[in-house]
Amino acid sequence: MKHFLRLFLTILSLTFFVGCDSSTPKASPSVVEPFKDGDKVELKSVSGAKITLLRKNGGFVIEDDEEKILMFDIFGTFCAPCQEEAPSLMDFQLQNGDNVMLIGLNFFEEVSDEYVVENFAAKYNAYYFISNAAANKRLVETILRDIQYKATLQVPFKVVLKKGVYQNVRDIYTNLPDTKFYIGKVGLDVIQRDIDRIVEK
């Protein structure tokens, strides 16, 4: 019996080492390849609307409406500041719809579109374009790489683009217009002032 057990353990250990040799692929952190100029990104909102983004000038434009200013709002349905500013963002989109397209990118969570509608859009009057797509991860990581953002991402986080170029916006902490992003809850007056300036440029 002892001999049989020793033989069994030897065979088992050989099987283990053969199965884990150097030719076996090792698990590694996934690296998301950023979008390249000319790439198209098709997004569907949680309410069913569709939009195609085009990678251009190192940023993104709306494929058939390249003059429209894009604002990406990276958020999570669980995030209290995101919930608090959602009604203001809805007002902002209504007031600026001719010049600006606001796109919410749900991030950091895997939930259904129905969940986003019920627990965020309907609850906080956020009926602007909200994407809950798998493409959000690659889109967000491309944006962060584009603006060379090295810190840990905190939501809400917004960027503004005009003709595919990331725009300077007012840093809400220093009140200087020298950054490529808003971080945290931002007053509608700050966003509106920046958008008015960007539209006039």
C-alpha positions as CSV (number, residue, x, y, z in Angstrom):
1,M,0.0,0.0,0.0
2,K,2.9,2.3,0.9
3,H,4.5,1.6,-2.4
4,F,1.3,2.3,-4.3
5,L,0.8,5.7,-2.5
6,R,4.4,6.7,-3.2
7,L,4.0,5.8,-6.9
8,F,0.7,7.7,-7.1
9,L,2.3,10.9,-5.5
10,T,5.2,10.7,-7.9
11,I,2.9,10.5,-11.0
12,L,0.8,13.3,-9.6
13,S,3.8,15.6,-9.0
14,L,5.2,14.9,-12.5
15,T,1.8,15.7,-14.1
16,F,1.7,19.0,-12.1
17,F,5.2,20.0,-13.3
18,V,4.7,19.0,-16.9
19,G,1.4,21.0,-16.9
20,C,3.1,24.2,-15.6
21,D,6.2,24.2,-17.8
22,S,7.6,27.4,-19.3
23,S,5.6,27.0,-22.6
24,T,2.3,27.4,-20.7
25,P,1.0,30.9,-21.0
26,K,1.0,32.7,-17.7
27,A,-1.8,34.9,-16.4
28,S,-0.8,38.6,-16.8
29,P,-2.7,41.8,-16.2
30,S,-4.7,42.7,-19.4
31,V,-3.4,45.6,-21.4
32,V,-6.1,47.4,-23.3
33,E,-4.9,48.7,-26.7
34,P,-5.9,52.3,-27.2
35,F,-8.0,53.3,-30.2
36,K,-6.0,54.6,-33.2
37,D,-6.9,57.4,-35.5
38,G,-9.5,56.3,-38.0
39,D,-11.0,53.7,-35.6
40,K,-14.8,53.8,-35.1
41,V,-16.5,53.2,-31.7
42,E,-20.2,52.3,-31.8
43,L,-22.0,53.1,-28.6
44,K,-25.6,52.3,-27.6
45,S,-27.2,54.2,-24.8
46,V,-29.1,52.5,-22.1
47,S,-32.3,53.8,-23.7
48,G,-31.4,52.3,-27.1
49,A,-30.1,55.4,-29.0
50,K,-26.9,54.8,-31.0
51,I,-23.9,57.0,-31.8
52,T,-20.7,56.3,-33.7
53,L,-17.5,58.0,-32.5
54,L,-14.5,58.5,-34.8
55,R,-11.0,58.6,-33.5
56,K,-9.5,61.8,-34.9
57,N,-6.8,64.4,-34.1
58,G,-5.7,62.3,-31.1
59,G,-9.2,62.4,-29.6
60,F,-12.8,61.6,-30.7
61,V,-15.5,63.2,-32.7
62,I,-19.1,62.2,-33.6
63,E,-18.8,60.6,-37.0
64,D,-21.5,62.6,-38.8
65,D,-21.4,65.7,-36.6
66,E,-17.7,66.5,-36.2
67,E,-18.3,70.1,-35.3
68,K,-20.2,69.2,-32.1
69,I,-18.3,69.5,-28.9
70,L,-18.1,66.2,-27.0
71,M,-18.1,66.0,-23.2
72,F,-17.4,62.6,-21.7
73,D,-18.6,62.0,-18.1
74,I,-16.9,58.9,-16.6
75,F,-19.1,57.9,-13.7
76,G,-20.5,55.0,-11.6
77,T,-24.1,54.5,-10.6
78,F,-22.9,53.9,-7.0
79,C,-21.1,57.3,-6.8
80,A,-22.8,59.9,-4.6
81,P,-21.3,62.9,-6.3
82,C,-22.2,61.4,-9.7
83,Q,-25.8,61.0,-8.5
84,E,-25.9,64.6,-7.1
85,E,-24.7,66.2,-10.3
86,A,-26.8,64.1,-12.7
87,P,-29.8,66.5,-12.7
88,S,-27.5,69.5,-13.4
89,L,-25.9,67.6,-16.3
90,M,-29.3,66.9,-17.7
91,D,-30.1,70.6,-17.5
92,F,-26.7,71.4,-19.1
93,Q,-27.5,69.0,-22.1
94,L,-30.9,70.5,-22.6
95,Q,-29.5,74.0,-22.7
96,N,-26.5,73.2,-24.9
97,G,-27.9,70.5,-27.2
98,D,-27.1,72.5,-30.4
99,N,-23.4,72.7,-29.6
100,V,-22.6,69.9,-27.2
101,M,-23.1,66.1,-26.9
102,L,-22.8,64.8,-23.3
103,I,-21.9,61.1,-23.2
104,G,-21.9,59.3,-19.8
105,L,-19.6,56.3,-19.6
106,N,-20.5,54.0,-16.8
107,F,-17.3,52.6,-15.4
108,F,-16.0,50.4,-12.5
109,E,-19.1,48.1,-12.5
110,E,-20.8,45.4,-14.5
111,V,-24.5,45.9,-14.4
112,S,-27.3,45.7,-17.0
113,D,-28.7,48.6,-19.0
114,E,-32.0,48.1,-17.1
115,Y,-30.1,48.5,-13.8
116,V,-28.6,51.8,-15.0
117,V,-32.0,53.1,-16.1
118,E,-33.7,52.1,-12.9
119,N,-31.0,53.0,-10.4
120,F,-29.5,56.0,-12.0
121,A,-31.2,57.6,-15.1
122,A,-34.8,57.4,-13.7
123,K,-33.8,58.0,-10.1
124,Y,-31.6,61.1,-10.8
125,N,-33.3,62.5,-14.0
126,A,-30.2,61.6,-16.1
127,Y,-31.7,61.2,-19.5
128,Y,-28.7,62.2,-21.6
129,F,-26.7,59.6,-23.6
130,I,-25.4,57.0,-21.1
131,S,-23.3,54.1,-22.4
132,N,-23.0,51.0,-20.4
133,A,-21.1,49.1,-23.1
134,A,-18.1,46.8,-22.9
135,A,-16.3,49.4,-25.1
136,N,-16.4,51.9,-22.2
137,K,-13.2,50.3,-20.6
138,R,-11.1,50.8,-23.7
139,L,-12.6,54.2,-24.3
140,V,-11.8,55.4,-20.8
141,E,-8.3,54.0,-20.9
142,T,-7.7,55.7,-24.2
143,I,-8.9,59.0,-22.9
144,L,-6.7,58.7,-19.8
145,R,-3.7,57.9,-22.0
146,D,-4.5,60.7,-24.4
147,I,-4.4,63.3,-21.6
148,Q,-1.5,61.6,-19.8
149,Y,-3.4,61.2,-16.6
150,K,-1.2,59.1,-14.3
151,A,-3.1,59.2,-11.0
152,T,-5.8,56.7,-9.8
153,L,-9.0,57.5,-11.6
154,Q,-11.8,58.9,-9.4
155,V,-15.3,59.5,-10.5
156,P,-16.9,61.7,-11.7
157,F,-14.3,62.6,-14.2
158,K,-14.9,64.7,-17.3
159,V,-13.1,65.7,-20.5
160,V,-14.2,68.1,-23.2
161,L,-13.2,67.8,-26.9
162,K,-13.7,70.1,-29.8
163,K,-12.9,68.7,-33.3
164,G,-11.1,65.8,-31.6
165,V,-8.8,67.9,-29.5
166,Y,-9.0,67.8,-25.7
167,Q,-9.8,71.3,-24.4
168,N,-8.5,73.1,-21.4
169,V,-11.1,73.5,-18.6
170,R,-11.1,75.3,-15.3
171,D,-9.4,73.5,-12.5
172,I,-12.1,73.7,-9.8
173,Y,-9.5,73.6,-7.0
174,T,-7.2,76.4,-8.3
175,N,-9.8,78.2,-10.5
176,L,-7.2,78.2,-13.4
177,P,-8.2,77.1,-16.9
178,D,-5.1,74.9,-17.4
179,T,-6.2,71.3,-17.1
180,K,-7.7,68.8,-19.5
181,F,-10.2,67.3,-17.1
182,Y,-12.7,68.0,-14.3
183,I,-12.5,65.7,-11.3
184,G,-15.2,65.4,-8.7
185,K,-18.6,67.2,-8.6
186,V,-18.4,70.4,-10.7
187,G,-20.9,73.3,-10.6
188,L,-22.9,73.9,-13.7
189,D,-21.7,77.5,-13.8
190,V,-18.1,76.4,-14.1
191,I,-18.9,73.9,-16.9
192,Q,-21.1,76.5,-18.7
193,R,-18.4,79.2,-18.6
194,D,-15.9,76.8,-20.1
195,I,-18.2,75.6,-22.8
196,D,-19.2,79.2,-23.8
197,R,-15.5,79.9,-24.2
198,I,-14.8,76.7,-26.2
199,V,-17.8,77.4,-28.5
200,E,-16.5,80.9,-29.3
201,K,-12.9,79.7,-30.0
